[in-house]
């Protein structure tokens, strides 16, 4: 079988061209993703700023820093900047027992 003169060079380049083609396809898929900057507030106190692909909805249950909460409102400030007001569950603090003030011997 007859091969062109540059066959040996093409044989070495083809895997590289294939990888470039795959990378271009992946870049096109990644460019379709939209990233939002979400600011989570509770009573005008900023709790978390996060980059997310989806915006939380009203009445959605969320967990931030180990605390359970519910989304009260969502405001879009700019194209990709969103403020979310959250109501967290109250943390129960245990009262120390006053009866155990005696020293144990």
N, C-alpha and C positions, 0 to 999 in steps of 0.2 A: 504494500500500500504506500502511496506517495504522500509524504507530509511536507507542508511548507517549511521553508528554511527556519522560520522563527518558532517552530513547534516546541523546541526545547525550552525556549524562554517563556512561551505561553503556558507550558505545562507547570512551570514554577509560579506563574502569576495567577492562574485561575483560582486557587484556593483563597488568595488575597482578595480578588475581585468578588468572589462569593461572599466572603465575610463583610466586605464593604456594602454589598447589596442588602444583606440581612440587617446590618446596622442602620441603613437608611430607612428600611421598613419599620424598625423599632422606633426610630426617632419620629416618624410620622405618627405612630400610634401614641407615643408619649406626648406629642404636642397637642393632642386632642383633650388631654386631661386639664381640668381647671383647678387651681389651688386657691383656697380662700384663707385669709388671716382671720381667725376667730378670737375675739376678746370676751372672756367669760367674767361677768360682774355679779356681785351680790351686794345690794345696798350701796352702790357707787364705789365698791371696793373691788379692785382688779384681782382676780384669783389666778387666771391662766391665760396665756396667749399661745395659740396653737395653729399650725398649718394643717389644713384638712381639705380633703377632696369633696366632702359633702357638708352642707349646712344643716345643723340640727333644727328640728321643727318644734313648734309650740306644743307643750304638754308631753314632750319626750323625756323619758327617764334617762339620766346620764350619771356617770361616776367620774368625779374629778378629784385627784389626789386622795383616793380612798374614801371620799365622802359621797354619799348618794344625794342626788338633787333632781329637780324638775325644772325644765325650761319654761320661763314665764313669758318672755317676749324676745323677738329677733328683729334687729334693725340693721339694714344695709346702709353703711356709711359711704363707701365708694364701691367701685366695680368688684373688688376682691376683698374688701374690708367689712367685717360684720361684727356688731356688738350683740351679745347674748346675755340677757338677765336670767339668773338662776336662783332658785330658792333651795337651800340645802336643809337637810334634816338636822335637827338640833342634836348636839353631842351630849349624851348623858354622862354626868360626872358623879362618881361614887363619893358619898360622904364618909369620912373616916369615923369609926366607932369611938365614941367618947368613953364608953365603959372600960375599954382595955388600956387605961392609962397606968395601971399598976405594973410594977416591975415583976417580972417572973424570975423566980429563984431556982 
